Amino acid sequence: MSALEQAMTDYLDLRHSLGHAVSDVGRLLPGFVTYLEERGLGTVTVQAAAEWAQTGNGTTGVPRRMTAARGFARYLAGIDDNTEVPPLGLTPNRPRWRRPFIYTPSDIEAIMRQARDTIASPLRAATYDTVIGLLAATGLRIGEAIKLDRGDVDWDKAVLLIRESKFGKSRLVPVHASTLRALAEYAVLREELQPTPNGPSFFVSLTRNRLIYAVVSPTFRRLVDGAGVGADAPSPPRLHDLRHTFAVQTLLRWYRSEVDVAAKIPSLSTFLGHREPASTYWYLSAAPELLALAAARRDTASSAGGS
């Protein structure tokens, strides 16, 4: 192990011991260390950090890499005077965190009713009514719902097969009897109104094809606006907020039932198709009531431990 690799290992161990998340940094830093060593550098320089950060992809890739490099450089500066710590402002900041809109049951029913009452085509109305209900009841990503094929529904076991979703993972999602019933009712209507679709997709458009996000998203926006949901919200409710709502309501239900939430988080993480439970813990910050319940649970546990 090289001196830089050893320093990285020590740094990650220190972060972990202090309670900081290391998953993102731990995934990025080995590449940075390799980048430095390939250039014959024994420590971090501003130029190397900036160049390496620019190899990131997406809107958050560059700032995430720079954040990882800067943290490592701060650690190295304490043991190597030649280390240069990249200053703030070299890369754009991450996009501002957007608090999700948490739908109430009446909000969801209003949007579904808007689909039933305002969309002229019976098949299209039923499609949006059912898709929205499915997202609210299961927390699926919209892409996962669109990708569902008719053979992905196990009617006997009440389970959906979500194939190769985000991160290339597949999973089984059990559904409530009422959700399965709604899917069955839609399937009957679909077979009656669109008996010869162009493919195996479960949800079918008027053109007999699979739904596409570029059409679903603006249609959902019109339904939300028409139903008057979130009219006074700081940010307009989004389709993906149905997934946030499912996660938050599940966590709220667990906290109110006084179950061991920490023990159940991995199961929710698997259900939602998260890469790791840390992604699921993010939802604790999505609702003030949820944060208050989590804090109260922690304070109670601390008091019990100290008595």
N, C-alpha and C positions, 0 to 999 in steps of 0.2 A: 504494500500500500504506500503510495506516494505521500509526501508531507501535506500536499493540498487535500488529498483524499482523507487523510487522517484528521485534518482540521475540519473538513466538512462533516465527518462522522461525529466529532466532538461537538460541533455546533448544533447539529440536529439532536443529539442526545441532550444537550443543555436546554434547547427549546422544549423538548418533550418533558423534561423534568420540571420545567417552570409552568407546564400546563398549556403551552401554545400548540396549536394545530401544526402538524408537520407534513401532512399528506401532500399539499400542493408544493411546498418548498422542497420536500424530500424527492418529489418527482422531477423537479426542474434543476436542482443544483448539480446532480451528477453530470448533466450535459454541459453546464457552465464550467465545471472543473475540467472536463475533457477539452472544452474549447480553449481554456487558459493554457493547459499543458501542451496542446498541439501547437501553440504559438510560443512555447518556451517561456511562459510567464510563471513565476513562482508565487504570485499574489494577484490581487485584483487591481486593475487600472480603470480609470473612468472610460477611456476609449474602448477597452475590451468589453466592459459591461454594456456600454451603449451599443456596440456592434452586435454583441450576442443577443441583447434584448430585441433588436430589430428583426431577428429571425423568427419571432413569434408570429402566430397567425391570429386573425380575428381582432375584434375591437378591444378585447381585454388581454390578448396574448403578450403584447409588448409591455404594458405596465406591470403585469404579473411577473414577467421575467426580471424587469428592473427592480421590483420590490424584493424578489428573492436574492438578486445579486447585491443590492444595497445592504440588506440585513446580514448577509454573509461577510461583506466587506467591513461592516462595523465590528463584527466579531474579530476578524483577522487583524484589524487595526490595533487591537489590544495586545497582539503578540508579534506583529510585524510592522515596524515603522514605515516601511516602503509601501504599505497598502494605501490606495486611493479610494475614498468613499464617494460614490457618485452622488452629487447634490440632487435635491428635490427639483422637479421641474424639467428634467431632461426628457421625459416622455409624458404624453398626455395622461391626465388622471383617469382612473376608471370611471365609467359612467355612473352618475349618481344613483344610489340604490332607490328603487321605486317600491314603495309600500304596496303590496297587493290589495286589491279590493276583495273583501270577504263578503260573499253573497249570503243573504238570509234565505231560509226556505221559501219565504213569500216572493223574494226576488227571482229565484229560479223558476217558481211556478208561473210568475208573471211573464217571464221571457218565453217559456214553453207555450203558454196560452197565446202569446203574441204570434208565435209561429203557426199555431193551429188556426187562429182567427184571421190572419192577414195574408198568408201565402195562398195564392189562388189554386195552385196545383195540389190535389190531395196527396199525391206521392211526395212531392217536395215538402209540403207542410209536415207530413208524418216523418220524413227523413230528419228534418231539423229538430222537431219535437223530440224524437228518439235519441238523436246524437247528443243533444244538450242534456237530456236526462241521464244518459249513460256516463257522460263526463262528470256530472255532478255526483252520481252514485258510486263511481269507481275511482275517480282521480286520474283516469287515463289522460295521456297527452293527446291532443287533437290528431296528431300524426298517427298515433297508434289506433285510434278509432277509425280513421279513414282507411288505414291499411288492413283492417279486419276483412277476412274472407268468410264466406258462408261456412266453410269447413272448420273455421277457427272457433266455432261455438259448440261446446259439448253440452247438448241439451239434457242428457241424463245426469251429468255430474255438476251442472250449473257452473261451468268454468270456461273462461275465455283464454285462448292461446294468443299471446302477444309475441309476434315473431320478429326477432332481430331488430329490436327498437334501438333507442339511444345507447351508445357504447357497444352496439352489436349484440346485446343480450336479449334472450328470449325468456319469457316467464309465463306462469299460469296465474290467472286472476279469477278467484271465485266471486260470484255475484249473488246478490240477494234474490229470493224467489220473485219479488215484485219486479226487479230489473229484468230477470229472465223472461217473465211474462210480457213485459213491454217489448222486448226484442222479438219474441214469438209473434206478437200481434203485428209488429212492423213487417216481419218476414212474410206473413200471410198476405198483407196488403201489397207488398212489393211483388210477390209472385202473381198477384191478380192484375196489377196495373203495369208491371214491367216484366212480363214472363220470359223475355229473350234478351237479357243483358249482354253486354259485350265482354264481360269477364266474370270472375268469381267473387267480386267484392260484395260484402254484406250490405253496405249502404250504397245506393245507386242513384245517379243523377238522372235528370230528364233526358239526357243524351245517351242513356244506357251505360254510362261509364262510371268509373270510380270518382268519388268526390275529390276536389282539389282545394288546397288551403287558400289559394288566391281568390276563390269564390266563397268559401265557407266563412272566412274571417270578416269580410265586409257585410255579408248577410247577417252574421251574428251581431255586428255593430248596429245595423239598422233595427234589429229586433230589440236590442237593449235600449236604444234611444226611443223606439216606439213604445216600449213598456215603461219608460220613465225611470228605469233603474239606474242608480248612481248619478243622477242629474247634478247633485251638489257635491259629488266626490272630487277631491283634489286632482285625481287622474281618472280618465274614463275607464270603466270596468273592461277587462280584456277576457278573451276566450280562455287563456291560460289560467286566469284567476279562479276558474272552476276547480282546477287541480289544487291550487293553494287552499281554496275553501275546504275541499275534502280533507286535506292533511290537517289543517287547523282544527276543524270540527272533530276529527278523530282524536287528536291530542287533547282537546278540551274535554271530550267525553271521558277519556282515560283519567285525566287529572281529577275531574269531579267524582269519578268512581273510586278514587284513592287506590288505583292499581299501581304496580311498580312500572312507571313509564319508561325508565331507563332499560328495563328488561324487555319491554315490548317494542322499543324503537327499531331494533333490527328487523322485526317482522314487518313493520310499516315500511321500512326502507326497501325491503325485498318486494313488497306489494306494489310500491310506487315505481320500482325499477331504478332506484338510485344506485350509484356505483358504490357508495359507502354510507353508513349511518350518519356521518358528519353532515352530509347533505340534507338529511331529514331534520337534524337539530336546527337547521336554519329557520324552520317554520316557527320556532319558539319566539322569534322576533317579529312575526307577522301580525300578531294581535295583542293589544295591551292586556286583555284579560288573561291570555295564555301566559304572558310574561309574569303577571301578578301571581297566577297559580303556581308557576314553576318556582318563583322566588319564595312564596309561602311554604311550599313543600321543602325547599332547601333549608329555610330558617327553622322549620319544625324538626328536620333531621339533625341540624346542628345543635339545637337545644336538647334534643334527646341524647345526643352523643356526649354532651357536656355535663349532663346531670348524673 
